[in-house]
Amino acid sequence: MTEHFPKEFDARQHELLRQLYGHLVPPLDALRVRAGLHAVVDQMFAKLGRLPRRRDIRVMSVETRNAAFLKVTMTGSAVGAEGIIADAVDAARHTCEHCGKLARSVFKIGLEASAWAPDLDLGDRLLCSTCTDEFRLETGL
């Protein structure tokens, strides 16, 4: 089984982000965020792009870790940037990683999942109830 819930933007999405937000957007391989959080990340870049000193910062990576914990690594500083990133991290804590709706539960994916779905990314997921049901059906967990 292939990973149907990838943790990355595709090349087209990345190119659009680069066109909109330029130097703020890290390389494609440094954006490891599930589809449901893409809007959160897009909004973060949009807000960072409106800062007066936006050229003084650069986002080095954005990644999802265990149950919608969003980790953003940035260099430089600009007034307001850290608050924008904190807002994105907070928004991720309430957003379904798969569809972007309000999240309802943490779906645990431990080592035992490897037996059922060896290609599945391990680590907990924050999901809405619909995505939890679909994920259970698709993965057999």
N, C-alpha and C positions, 0 to 999 in steps of 0.2 A: 504494500500500500504506500502510495506517495503522500507526502504531507499536503493535505487539502486546506490547511490553515496556515499558510506560510507567514513568516515573520519578516517580511521585507516589502518594500515598494518595488514595482516593476520598472523597467528602464524608461517607459513612456511617462509614468507618473513622476519619476525623478527628473526627467527633462523639463516637465511642466513646472515643477518646484523651482528648478534652476532658472527658468525663464522669468518666473514671478519674483523670486527672492534672491537671485544671484549668488554672491559670495557667501551668504549666510548658510546655504545648504551644503552639507558635507557630501563626500562621494557616496555613490549608491550603496556600496558595501558597508557603510557606516550608519545606514538607516535600517535598523532591524526592529520594525514595529508592525504588529498585526493589523490587518485591514480595518478593524473597528476603531482603531486609534489614529488612522490616517488623518481624519478631520481635525482631531486635537492637535496633531503635529503641524498641519497646514495652518491652523489658526495661530499657533505659537509663532511660526515663521512670519505670518502676516503682521502680527503685533510687533515682533522684533524689527521687521522691515520699516515700520513707521517711527522708530526711535530716531531722534536727531543725531545721535552718535553711533548709528548702526554700523558704520565702517570700522569702528574700533573693536567689534566683536566678531567671532566666528564660531559657529556650532561645529564641533568636531565629530560628535556622534549622538545618535538618539536610538535607544533600544528599550524593548520591553523585557522585563525580567519578572518571573513569578507573579501571577495574578495582577497584571496591569500595573506593576511598579515600573514607571517610566524613568529612565535614567538619561539625562541630557548632560553632555560634556561640552563645555564652552571655553574659549580662550578670550582674553581681553575683558574689557568692562565698558558698560554704558549704563547711565542712570535708567532704572526701570527694567533692565534685562532680567535680573534675577527674580523679580516679582512675576514677570511674564512666564518664566520657566517654572516657577513654583505653582502658578495657576494651571499650567499644562499638566504638571505632575499630579496636582489635586484632581483635575478633571479626569485623568486616566483612572483614578481610584474608584470612579463611579460609572465607567463606560465599558460596555461589553467589548471584549477584544476582537470579536468576530464580526459584529454588525454595527456597533456604534450606539446602540440604544442603551437605556439605563440598565446597568448590571444588577443582577439579583443574587448571584451565588458564586462561590469559588469551586471550581471543578478540579479535584485532586488528580494529578497524573504522576504517579510514582514509577519506580522501577518495574513493578508488575505489569505496567502497560506495555513494556517492551515485548513481552510474550505475545500479546494480541496484535500489536501494531508496531513492529520494530523500527519503522521510519518516522514515527511520531515524535515530535519535540517533547521532551520531558519538561516538567515544571507546571505549576498550578496555573489555571486560567480563570479570569474573572469574566463571567458570562451572564447574559440575560436568560430567562427560563426557556425561551424558544431555542436559542443556540445550545443550551445545555442538553435539551432533548435531542436535537439534531446531531450534536457531537457524540452523544452516547450511541446513537444508532449507527453513525458512520464508523466509529472506532471500535465498537463492540465492547466498550468499557462500562 
